[in-house]
Amino acid sequence: MIISSDAETIAEKAGIPDVIAQAVVNDLGHLLNDGATTVDEAEVFLEGHYNGQVPASVRWDAVVDCYIRNQRSTPENLL
C-alpha cells in the first residue's frame, strides 16, 4: 500500500501505524469533502470506527485538525 504524505504526518503526530493513518486519511477525504459532515461528526466516526485499533490516547480532534491543515483547500463546511 502506498502511504500518502498526509498519512505519514498523521501517523507521526498521532502515534498510529501508517496503514491505519492512510485509512483515516481516506475516510476523512470522503467524510469532510462531501460538504455534509462536520468536524465533530468526523471525530465521532473515527473514534468509533478505529476503537481498539489505535492507542486510547489518540486525540481524534488533533487528527482531524492535522488533516485539514494539510489540505490545499478547505471545504466551506469546515471554515
HUBEL-V633083 format. One record per backbone hydrogen bond with DSSP energy under -1.0 kcal/mol. NH is the residue of the N-H (numbers start at 1). CO is the residue of the C=O. If there is no record, write none. Layout:
nh=NH co=CO
nh=NH co=CO
//
This chain:
nh=8 co=4
nh=9 co=5
nh=10 co=6
nh=11 co=7
nh=12 co=8
nh=13 co=9
nh=14 co=10
nh=15 co=11
nh=21 co=17
nh=22 co=18
nh=23 co=19
nh=24 co=20
nh=25 co=21
nh=26 co=22
nh=27 co=23
nh=28 co=24
nh=29 co=25
nh=30 co=26
nh=31 co=27
nh=32 co=28
nh=33 co=29
nh=42 co=38
nh=43 co=39
nh=44 co=40
nh=45 co=41
nh=46 co=42
nh=47 co=43
nh=48 co=44
nh=49 co=45
nh=50 co=46
nh=53 co=50
nh=58 co=55
nh=63 co=59
nh=64 co=60
nh=65 co=61
nh=66 co=62
nh=67 co=63
nh=68 co=64
nh=69 co=65
nh=70 co=66
nh=71 co=68
nh=78 co=75
nh=79 co=76
//
